[in-house]
Amino acid sequence: MATTSRKVLRLSFNTALGSAVSLTLPDPKADLTAAQIEAVMDQIIAKNIFTGTGGDYVSKRDIKIIDTATNDLYDPPAV
């Protein structure tokens, strides 16, 4: 049994067809600022780096750093 934690940076964008899409990046640097992240998102939009079924990414929707802890309460017996 063990407890593990995981942190991800989730960047959400609005697409040309009105849907939302997210990019999830593992292990973000601890000292990232909102301004730095927004600047990268602006570059992704301006340079049209990604596109998908919803079309081009056209605007920023949300930024989240998600920190999860998982507490494994059961270890199956070795076979």
N, C-alpha and C positions, 0 to 999 in steps of 0.2 A: 504494500500500500504506500502510495506516495502522493504528494501534492505537487502539481506542476503549474506554472503560470506562463501566459503567452500574451504578448502585446502586439497589436497590429495598428497600422494607420489606414483608415478607410476614406478614400476620396470619392465623393459622389458628384456626378455631373448630370445635367439635363441634356437630352439629345434633340436633334432637329425634328424628330417626329413626336416629341413631347413625352418620351419615356425617361426613366432614370436609369443610370448605370453606375456601378461602383468599381473602383480599383482598390484592392486590398494589398498592402505592402507589409511584410513581416518585420518585426524588430526595429521600429523607428528610433532614431537617435533621441536621447533624452532631452537634448537642448533645442529641439526644433521649435520654431515660433510659428504662429499662425500666418504671419506675413511671409515667411519663407515658403510655407506650404501653398499659400494662395498664389505666389509668384510662379511656382512650378505648375500649378493648375492653369494659370493664365497662359503659360507657354504651351502646354498640352493642347489647349483650345486654339490658340493663335496659329500653331504649326500643324494643326489637324493631324496629330500623331496617331490617334485611334479613331476607328469608326466601327460600327456594329450594325445589328439589325434595326436599331432605332435611329440610325443615321449618325452624322457627325456630332461630336460633343460641342455644345454651343454655349453653355454657361455652367458656373459652379452651383452646386446644390447644397453640399454639406461637407464638413470635415470632422472626423472623429478619431480619437485615439482610444482603442478598445483594449482594456486590460482584463483578462479572464484568468481565473484560478480554477483548476480542476483537482478535486480531492477524490482519488481512486480509493474506494472503500472495500474493494474485494479483489483479492488475488486468487485466480483459479488454481487448484492444485496441479502440480506438475504431473504429466502423464508418463 
